[in-house]
Amino acid sequence: MLRRVQQYIRKEELLGEGAKVLVCVSGGADSVALLDVLQRGGYDCVVAHCNFHLRGEESERDEAFVRELAERQGVKLRVQSFETEKVAAERHQSIEMAARELRYRWFEEVAREEGCTAIAVAHHQNDQAETVVMNLLRGAGLRGLAGMRAKSVNPVTGGEPMIIRPLLCTTHEYIVHYLKDIRKIAWVEDSTNSDTSIKRNGIRAWLNERSKGEIENICATAAYMQGYADEQDGVRSRARELVELYEQLKAYQPKEVEAIYEAMQRGESGKRFELNGATVIIKKHTCNILES
């Protein structure tokens, strides 16, 4: 887990070595694992926890858990309480939308106060698949099918520090395995996650019946859509370069586009990849295609 996330952080250029990062921790498995992995990776972590006071005693339990976790881990903790229902009523918003705006505005404020270079949230591959499926059901174009990016501006303010998602390289199931079986770290459960009358939870329940490979395929599709969106917008990015390589090789039904791309980035001259009807040979930072 640590190696996988560290490689993803480097690949996506999410954090510099030893960077100071605001880690958003709800107390659930995903955010607890995020804090653990970032700490073990040598980053200077500050924990941020929001209490929206929407679940009665459960909200207080979550706050107490995160306070204890931060103290045990020896990290600075910032906690903010919100009168979420009151704010939602005043703004004529749904509670979900009000909570989203409140937390992302506060995250940016705290990150700047603490001198953090990024704001880390715990979205993973299951969340990415949920987002893509939800956007598809609503009706989506290219950017909707691209889902969430590993790094983006604050979705509410449009500002910085950047929002980063280091766990987009792994699944919720593996996160639970990591905490329970490897690290022996506890977490708390949000009882509302089992309420399938909430649309996102219904999609989550459906995705829980899909295989790991199917989840990864949805996420891979989102990654390609990011590349096509960047190409359309004239933005140079890793995602766009992967798409351009895929387009170059697609006639040969490539299954190793990312491996070929990484070999090109490392300049592994002479390395060969056998495709369906062709051989790809790396030459410094480019590749030659020899048809069979």
C-alpha positions, 0 to 999 in steps of 0.5 A: 500500500505504502509503495503503491501510493508513493509511486502514484504521488511521484507519478502524478507529481502530487507532493514534494519530498517531506511536503507539508500537507493538510489531511482531511480526516472524517474518521472513516477507513479511507481517511484514516488510511490516508493519514497513516500512509502519508505519515509513513511516507515522511510528509508533514501532516496537519489533520483537518476534521469537520463536525457538521452536527448532522448525525447526533451522537455519531457526529460527536463520536467521530470528532472524539475519535479523530482527536484521539487519533491525532494525539496518538499519531502526534500530528496537529489537529484543526477541528471546525463545527458547522451549523449545516442545516441552518446554513443550508436553509439560509442559502436554499441549498441541499444539506449535501451541497451546503456541507460540501461548500463549507468544508472546502472553503474551510480546508483552503483557509486552514491550509493557507494558515498552516502553510500546507502545499496541498489538501489531501482527500481520501477519494479512491477508485470506488469513489471514482467509479461512483462519480463516473456512473452518477455523471453518466446517469445524469447525462455527461459529456467528456469532462463528466466521464473523466471523473475526478483528477489526482490533482485539481483546484479547490472545487468550490473556490477555484483556488489553491492549495491544490486538492490531491487524491493520493488513494485514487490508485487503490480500492476501498476493499484494499484500504480496509484490508490494509487497516484491518489485517496489516496495520491493525488500525481502527476506524469508525463507520458512518451509519448513513452509508448503508441508506440506499435511498440516497442516490450515491449510496444506491450506486455504491451498493450496485458497484459493490457487486462488480468485480475489482477488474470492472471497477478498475476498468471504469477508472481506466476509462475516466483516465483516458477521458481526462487525456482526451479532455486535455487534448481538446483544451490544448493542455499538456499532461501525463493523461494527454500523453498516454492518450496520444500513445494509445492512439498511436498504438490502438491498431495493435490492441495494446494492453501495456500502454502505461508500461510502454509510456513509463519505459519511454519516460525512463529512456529504457532504450532497447526495451521491447513490447510484443503487441498484436501484430507489432513489436514496440522498441523503446528508443530513448524517450520515443518508440519505434513500431515494427509490424510483424 
